[in-house]
Amino acid sequence: MKGFREKAGASKCFSKSTPDTPNRSLASVGSELGSSESKSSKGSLLSSLFNSAFSVFETYSESSASEKKAVHNKSNGWTAAVKRLVTAGSMRRIHERVLGPSRTGISSSTSDIWLLGVCHKIAQDEALGDAAGNNGLAEFNQDFSSRILISYRKGFDPIGDSKITSDVGWGCMLRSSQMLVAQALLFHRLGRPWRKPLQKPFDREYVEILHLFGDSETSPFSIHNLLQAGKAYGLAAGSWVGPYAMCRSWEALARCQRAETGLGCQSLPMAIYVVSGDEDGERGGAPVVCIDDASRHCSVFSKGQADWTPILLLVPLVLGLEKVNPRYIPTLRLTFTFPQSLGIVGGKPGASTYIVGVQEESAIYLDPHDVQPVINIGKDDLEADTSTYHSE
């Protein structure tokens, strides 16, 4: 597909950030619509931005030319046929599981990198490998490595009545959505300029956030509790889930947490507003943010004690069946310049990633498909090993 090809960071900086080829996604634009000035009767805040659905980025153009040439070469015909089979559907995922997906590094471009609303300017000498002239690339690396990475885990307690102790092969959408919500909490509690400390002890709030996403029923936003909250939307251990069901499951989980705790003890201290084009959210239609509806969600969240509270907007969209329509790409890139941006949970059926930035026509994202042993961090453990929650 022309435009918006994929990009992960340089291997020494992005060891756990790998490209995939997403074409369905769940977008989140913003936490904390703040002041009363925002409360006009109706707002089409996102109507021009998200006029259809969200699907992100498939690129086989680089390999297509060589494959076509191989097809015409009789001696290489069998090789080309096998290659086409491997790069399609489940066979491609099996290929990636065995050999790993292709990885690309930060290009030599000096174009700005936008990462969740922050612009990192890359100087010419940095692009050529000389970082002495400007520290833009170093600042980007520090910013990127401070984002919370949540990936496949193995060895956790069985989920519900099942015997499933790993989410390998089916939990990438849940993990991608956990990353998005984790960033919302980082921004809300520690601020966008926060960077992961180089030395221990860590910030208590940072450790508490990681604790929320542990892999046990005692962690409020664990995969165990998320699946339980999403049963009504088809969530089940061992099954892949789509973006609309994922949005609604977070809404249900937040509602359940709110019912069990007091207002001052909320694990997710913000209302959730799922902005969809129609009532069931799966059949298209342009999503429009209605300020009245947003205000109602805030009032319900605060139990009538406040007119306006922090709010997390989740926008489940599909912008194409096989590929994203190129006319949406400039607008997709624009969302990463929003200061409220929380990025995009995007992929194709069976493969989801968390897209956090763009440079020119390339996307930068965190990949949940690496498998790591389970780790549950105590909320008071300021000396915990948090390395598996970041891409260095």
WOZI-V218574 format. One record per pair of residues at least 24 apart in sequence whose ideal C-beta (glycine too) atoms are under 10 Angstrom apart, sorted by the first residue. I is the first residue (numbers start at 1). J is the second residue. Records with the same first field share a line. If there is no record, write none. Layout:
I=J ; J
This chain:
1=57 ; 58 ; 59 ; 60 ; 61 ; 320 ; 322 ; 323 ; 324 ; 325 ; 326 ; 329
2=59 ; 61 ; 323 ; 326 ; 329 ; 361
3=57 ; 59 ; 324 ; 326 ; 327 ; 328 ; 329 ; 330 ; 332 ; 333 ; 360 ; 361 ; 362
4=56 ; 57 ; 58 ; 59 ; 324 ; 326 ; 328 ; 329 ; 330 ; 332 ; 333 ; 355 ; 358 ; 360 ; 361 ; 362 ; 363
5=57 ; 58 ; 59 ; 61 ; 62 ; 104 ; 360 ; 361 ; 362 ; 363
6=56 ; 57 ; 58 ; 59 ; 101 ; 102 ; 103 ; 104 ; 353 ; 355 ; 361 ; 362 ; 363 ; 364 ; 365
7=103 ; 104 ; 105 ; 106 ; 107 ; 109 ; 113 ; 357 ; 358 ; 359 ; 360 ; 361 ; 362 ; 363 ; 364 ; 365
8=101 ; 102 ; 103 ; 104 ; 105 ; 106 ; 353 ; 362 ; 363 ; 364 ; 365 ; 366 ; 367 ; 391
9=103 ; 104 ; 105 ; 106 ; 113 ; 140 ; 141 ; 144 ; 145 ; 357 ; 364 ; 365 ; 366 ; 391 ; 392
10=103 ; 104 ; 105 ; 106 ; 107 ; 137 ; 141
11=103 ; 104 ; 105 ; 106
12=105 ; 141 ; 392
13=105 ; 106 ; 137 ; 138 ; 140 ; 141 ; 142 ; 144 ; 145 ; 391 ; 392
14=103 ; 104 ; 105 ; 106 ; 141 ; 144 ; 145 ; 364 ; 365 ; 366 ; 367 ; 391 ; 392
15=103 ; 145 ; 370 ; 391 ; 392
16=145 ; 149 ; 151 ; 366 ; 367 ; 368 ; 369 ; 370 ; 372 ; 388 ; 389 ; 390 ; 391 ; 392
17=103 ; 144 ; 145 ; 147 ; 149 ; 353 ; 354 ; 356 ; 364 ; 365 ; 366 ; 367 ; 370 ; 391 ; 392
18=96 ; 100 ; 101 ; 102 ; 103 ; 104 ; 353 ; 365 ; 366 ; 367 ; 368 ; 369 ; 370 ; 391
19=57 ; 59 ; 101 ; 102 ; 103 ; 104 ; 353 ; 362 ; 363 ; 364 ; 365 ; 367
20=56 ; 57 ; 58 ; 92 ; 93 ; 96 ; 101 ; 102 ; 172 ; 346 ; 347 ; 348 ; 351 ; 352 ; 353 ; 355 ; 365 ; 367 ; 368 ; 369
21=56 ; 57 ; 58 ; 59 ; 60 ; 87 ; 92 ; 101 ; 102 ; 323 ; 347 ; 348 ; 351 ; 353
22=54 ; 55 ; 56 ; 57 ; 58 ; 176 ; 324 ; 344 ; 345 ; 346 ; 347 ; 348 ; 351 ; 352 ; 353 ; 354 ; 355 ; 363 ; 365
23=54 ; 55 ; 56 ; 57 ; 58 ; 318 ; 319 ; 320 ; 321 ; 322 ; 323 ; 324 ; 346 ; 347 ; 348 ; 349 ; 351
24=53 ; 54 ; 55 ; 56 ; 173 ; 242 ; 243 ; 244 ; 316 ; 317 ; 318 ; 319 ; 320 ; 321 ; 324 ; 345 ; 346 ; 347 ; 348 ; 349 ; 350 ; 351 ; 352
25=53 ; 54 ; 55 ; 56 ; 57 ; 173 ; 176 ; 243 ; 315 ; 316 ; 317 ; 318 ; 319 ; 324 ; 332 ; 343 ; 344 ; 345 ; 346 ; 347 ; 348 ; 352 ; 353 ; 354 ; 355
26=54 ; 173 ; 176 ; 177 ; 180 ; 242 ; 243 ; 244 ; 245 ; 246 ; 247 ; 250 ; 274 ; 314 ; 315 ; 316 ; 317 ; 318 ; 344 ; 345 ; 346 ; 347 ; 352
27=53 ; 54 ; 56 ; 180 ; 243 ; 247 ; 275 ; 287 ; 313 ; 314 ; 315 ; 316 ; 317 ; 319 ; 332 ; 335 ; 341 ; 342 ; 343 ; 344 ; 345 ; 346 ; 355
28=177 ; 180 ; 181 ; 183 ; 184 ; 247 ; 250 ; 272 ; 275 ; 312 ; 313 ; 314 ; 315 ; 316 ; 335 ; 340 ; 341 ; 342 ; 343 ; 344 ; 345
29=275 ; 289 ; 312 ; 313 ; 314 ; 315 ; 335 ; 336 ; 338 ; 340 ; 341 ; 342 ; 343 ; 344
30=117 ; 184 ; 187 ; 273 ; 289 ; 310 ; 311 ; 312 ; 313 ; 314 ; 315 ; 335 ; 338 ; 339 ; 340 ; 341 ; 342
31=180 ; 181 ; 183 ; 184 ; 185 ; 187 ; 188 ; 268 ; 269 ; 270 ; 271 ; 272 ; 310 ; 311 ; 312 ; 313 ; 340 ; 341 ; 342
32=184 ; 187 ; 188 ; 270 ; 308 ; 309 ; 310 ; 311 ; 312 ; 313 ; 339 ; 340
33=271 ; 273 ; 289 ; 291 ; 294 ; 295 ; 298 ; 308 ; 309 ; 310 ; 311 ; 312 ; 313 ; 340
34=308 ; 309 ; 310 ; 311 ; 340
35=308
36=295 ; 307 ; 308
38=289 ; 291 ; 294 ; 295 ; 308 ; 311
39=291 ; 292 ; 294 ; 295 ; 298 ; 307 ; 308
40=291 ; 292
41=290 ; 291 ; 292
42=288 ; 289 ; 290 ; 291 ; 292 ; 293
43=288 ; 289 ; 290 ; 291 ; 292 ; 293 ; 294
44=286 ; 287 ; 288 ; 289 ; 290 ; 291
45=275 ; 287 ; 288 ; 289 ; 290 ; 291 ; 294 ; 313
46=275 ; 286 ; 287 ; 288 ; 289 ; 313 ; 315 ; 317 ; 335
47=275 ; 277 ; 286 ; 287 ; 288 ; 289
48=286 ; 288 ; 331
49=286 ; 287 ; 289 ; 315 ; 328 ; 331 ; 332 ; 334 ; 335 ; 338
50=275 ; 277 ; 286 ; 287 ; 288 ; 289 ; 315 ; 316 ; 317 ; 319 ; 328 ; 331 ; 332 ; 335
51=277 ; 285 ; 286 ; 287 ; 288 ; 317 ; 319 ; 327 ; 328 ; 331
52=277 ; 284 ; 285 ; 286 ; 287 ; 317 ; 318 ; 319 ; 320 ; 325 ; 327 ; 328
53=243 ; 244 ; 276 ; 277 ; 281 ; 282 ; 283 ; 284 ; 285 ; 286 ; 287 ; 315 ; 316 ; 317 ; 318 ; 319 ; 320 ; 321 ; 324 ; 325 ; 328
54=243 ; 287 ; 315 ; 316 ; 317 ; 318 ; 319 ; 320 ; 324 ; 328 ; 332 ; 335 ; 344 ; 345 ; 346
55=243 ; 317 ; 318 ; 319 ; 320 ; 321 ; 322 ; 323 ; 324 ; 325 ; 328 ; 346 ; 347 ; 348
56=317 ; 319 ; 320 ; 323 ; 324 ; 328 ; 329 ; 332 ; 344 ; 345 ; 346 ; 347 ; 348 ; 352 ; 353 ; 355 ; 363 ; 365
57=320 ; 323 ; 324 ; 329 ; 332 ; 344 ; 346 ; 347 ; 348 ; 353 ; 355 ; 361 ; 362 ; 363 ; 365
58=320 ; 322 ; 323 ; 324 ; 348
59=323 ; 361 ; 362 ; 363
60=84 ; 87 ; 88 ; 323
62=102 ; 104
63=87 ; 102
89=348 ; 349 ; 350
90=350
92=350 ; 351
93=169 ; 350 ; 351 ; 369
96=351 ; 369
97=168 ; 169 ; 369 ; 371
100=369 ; 370
101=351 ; 367 ; 369
103=367
104=362
106=137 ; 140 ; 141 ; 144 ; 359 ; 362 ; 364
107=359 ; 360 ; 362
109=359 ; 360 ; 361 ; 362
110=134 ; 136 ; 137 ; 359
111=358 ; 359 ; 360 ; 361 ; 362
112=136 ; 140 ; 337 ; 358 ; 359 ; 360
113=137 ; 139 ; 140 ; 143 ; 144 ; 336 ; 357 ; 358 ; 359 ; 360 ; 362 ; 364
114=140 ; 333 ; 334 ; 335 ; 336 ; 337 ; 338 ; 341 ; 356 ; 357 ; 358 ; 359 ; 364
115=139 ; 140 ; 143 ; 144 ; 146 ; 147 ; 336 ; 341 ; 343 ; 356 ; 357 ; 358 ; 359 ; 364
116=143 ; 144 ; 147 ; 183 ; 186 ; 187 ; 192 ; 335 ; 336 ; 337 ; 338 ; 339 ; 340 ; 341 ; 342 ; 343 ; 355 ; 356 ; 357
117=187 ; 192 ; 335 ; 336 ; 337 ; 338 ; 339 ; 340 ; 341 ; 342 ; 343 ; 357
118=143 ; 192 ; 193 ; 336 ; 337 ; 339 ; 341 ; 357
119=336 ; 337
120=144 ; 357 ; 359
122=359
139=195
140=357 ; 359 ; 364
141=391 ; 392
142=195 ; 196 ; 198
143=192 ; 193 ; 194 ; 195 ; 196 ; 356 ; 357
144=356 ; 357 ; 364 ; 366 ; 390 ; 391 ; 392
145=195 ; 196 ; 390 ; 391 ; 392
146=183 ; 186 ; 190 ; 193 ; 194 ; 195 ; 196 ; 197 ; 206 ; 390 ; 391
147=179 ; 182 ; 183 ; 186 ; 196 ; 343 ; 354 ; 356 ; 357 ; 365 ; 366 ; 389 ; 390 ; 391
148=178 ; 179 ; 180 ; 181 ; 182 ; 183 ; 185 ; 186 ; 196 ; 206 ; 209 ; 210 ; 213 ; 354 ; 366 ; 386 ; 389 ; 390 ; 391
149=175 ; 178 ; 179 ; 182 ; 354 ; 366 ; 367 ; 368 ; 370 ; 372 ; 387 ; 388 ; 389 ; 390 ; 391 ; 392
150=174 ; 175 ; 176 ; 177 ; 178 ; 179 ; 180 ; 181 ; 182 ; 210 ; 213 ; 215 ; 221 ; 223 ; 354 ; 366 ; 368 ; 372 ; 388 ; 389
151=175 ; 176 ; 178 ; 179 ; 366 ; 367 ; 368 ; 369 ; 370 ; 371 ; 372 ; 388 ; 389 ; 391
152=367 ; 368 ; 369 ; 370 ; 371 ; 372
153=214 ; 215 ; 223 ; 368 ; 371 ; 372 ; 373 ; 374 ; 375 ; 376 ; 388
154=215 ; 371 ; 372 ; 373 ; 374
155=215 ; 372 ; 373 ; 374 ; 375
156=214 ; 215 ; 216 ; 217 ; 222 ; 223 ; 224 ; 373 ; 374 ; 375 ; 376
157=215 ; 216 ; 217 ; 218 ; 222 ; 224 ; 374 ; 376
158=224 ; 237
159=215 ; 217 ; 222 ; 223 ; 224 ; 225 ; 226 ; 227 ; 228 ; 236 ; 237 ; 238
160=217 ; 224 ; 227 ; 228 ; 231 ; 236 ; 237
161=237
162=227 ; 236 ; 237 ; 238
163=237
164=223 ; 227 ; 236 ; 237 ; 238
165=215 ; 237 ; 374
166=215 ; 238 ; 371 ; 373 ; 374
167=215 ; 223 ; 227 ; 237 ; 238 ; 368 ; 371
168=369 ; 370 ; 371
169=238 ; 240 ; 350 ; 369 ; 371
170=236 ; 237 ; 238 ; 239 ; 240 ; 241 ; 350
171=223 ; 226 ; 227 ; 237 ; 238 ; 239 ; 240 ; 241 ; 352 ; 368 ; 369
172=240 ; 241 ; 345 ; 347 ; 350 ; 351 ; 352 ; 353 ; 354 ; 367 ; 368 ; 369
173=235 ; 240 ; 241 ; 242 ; 243 ; 245 ; 246 ; 249 ; 345 ; 346 ; 347 ; 349 ; 350 ; 351 ; 352 ; 353 ; 368
174=222 ; 223 ; 226 ; 227 ; 230 ; 235 ; 237 ; 240 ; 241 ; 246 ; 249 ; 250 ; 345 ; 352 ; 368
175=213 ; 223 ; 345 ; 352 ; 353 ; 354 ; 366 ; 367 ; 368 ; 369
176=243 ; 246 ; 343 ; 344 ; 345 ; 346 ; 347 ; 351 ; 352 ; 353 ; 354 ; 355 ; 365 ; 366 ; 367 ; 368 ; 369
177=221 ; 226 ; 241 ; 243 ; 246 ; 247 ; 249 ; 250 ; 314 ; 345 ; 352 ; 354 ; 368
178=212 ; 213 ; 221 ; 222 ; 223 ; 226 ; 250 ; 345 ; 354 ; 368
179=213 ; 342 ; 343 ; 345 ; 353 ; 354 ; 356 ; 365 ; 366 ; 368 ; 389
180=246 ; 250 ; 312 ; 314 ; 342 ; 343 ; 344 ; 345 ; 354 ; 355 ; 356 ; 366
181=209 ; 212 ; 213 ; 221 ; 226 ; 250 ; 253 ; 254 ; 268 ; 270 ; 272 ; 312 ; 314 ; 342 ; 345
182=209 ; 210 ; 212 ; 213 ; 221 ; 342 ; 354 ; 389
183=209 ; 341 ; 342 ; 343 ; 354 ; 356 ; 366
184=209 ; 268 ; 269 ; 270 ; 272 ; 310 ; 312 ; 340 ; 342
185=209 ; 210 ; 212 ; 213 ; 221 ; 267 ; 268 ; 269 ; 270 ; 312
186=342
187=310 ; 339 ; 340 ; 341 ; 342
188=268 ; 269 ; 270 ; 310 ; 312
189=269
192=339 ; 340 ; 341
196=386 ; 387 ; 389 ; 390 ; 392
197=386
200=382 ; 383 ; 384 ; 385 ; 386
201=381 ; 382 ; 383 ; 384
202=377 ; 381 ; 382 ; 383 ; 384 ; 386
203=382
204=379 ; 380 ; 381 ; 382
205=379
206=382 ; 384 ; 386 ; 389
207=377 ; 378 ; 379 ; 380 ; 381 ; 382 ; 383 ; 384 ; 386
208=267 ; 377 ; 378 ; 379 ; 380 ; 381
209=267 ; 377 ; 379 ; 389
210=375 ; 376 ; 377 ; 378 ; 379 ; 381 ; 384 ; 386 ; 388 ; 389
211=267 ; 376 ; 377 ; 378 ; 379 ; 380 ; 381 ; 384
212=267 ; 268 ; 377 ; 379
213=376 ; 377 ; 389
214=374 ; 375 ; 376 ; 377 ; 378 ; 379
215=374 ; 375 ; 376
216=374 ; 376
218=376 ; 378 ; 379
219=267 ; 376 ; 377 ; 379
220=253 ; 254 ; 256 ; 257 ; 260 ; 261 ; 266 ; 267 ; 268
221=250 ; 253 ; 254 ; 257 ; 267 ; 268
222=253 ; 376
225=249 ; 253 ; 256 ; 257
226=250 ; 252 ; 253
227=253
228=252 ; 253 ; 256
229=253 ; 254 ; 255 ; 256 ; 257
240=347 ; 349 ; 350 ; 351 ; 352
241=352
242=281 ; 282 ; 316 ; 318 ; 347 ; 349 ; 352
243=281 ; 282 ; 314 ; 315 ; 316 ; 317 ; 318 ; 344 ; 345 ; 346 ; 347 ; 352
244=274 ; 276 ; 280 ; 281 ; 282 ; 283 ; 314 ; 316 ; 317 ; 318
245=281 ; 282 ; 316
246=274 ; 314 ; 316 ; 345 ; 352
247=272 ; 273 ; 274 ; 275 ; 276 ; 281 ; 314 ; 315 ; 316 ; 345
248=272 ; 274 ; 276 ; 280 ; 281 ; 314 ; 316
250=274 ; 312 ; 314
251=297 ; 312 ; 314
254=301 ; 312
255=300 ; 301
258=300 ; 301 ; 302 ; 303
262=303
263=301 ; 302 ; 303 ; 305 ; 306 ; 309
266=301 ; 302 ; 309
268=301 ; 310 ; 312
269=301 ; 309 ; 310
270=297 ; 298 ; 301 ; 309 ; 310 ; 311 ; 312
271=295 ; 296 ; 297 ; 298 ; 299 ; 300 ; 301 ; 302 ; 308 ; 309 ; 310 ; 311 ; 312 ; 313
272=297 ; 301 ; 311 ; 312 ; 313 ; 314
273=297 ; 298 ; 301 ; 311 ; 312 ; 313 ; 314 ; 315
274=312 ; 313 ; 314 ; 315 ; 316
275=313 ; 314 ; 315 ; 316 ; 317
276=314 ; 315 ; 316 ; 317
277=315 ; 316 ; 317 ; 318
281=315 ; 316 ; 317
282=316 ; 318
283=318
284=317 ; 318
285=317
286=317
287=313 ; 315 ; 316 ; 317
289=313 ; 315
311=340
312=340 ; 342
313=340 ; 342
314=342 ; 345
315=344
316=345
317=344 ; 346
319=346
322=348
323=348
329=358 ; 361
330=361
332=358 ; 363
333=357 ; 358 ; 359 ; 360 ; 361 ; 362 ; 363
334=358
336=363 ; 364
366=390 ; 391
367=391
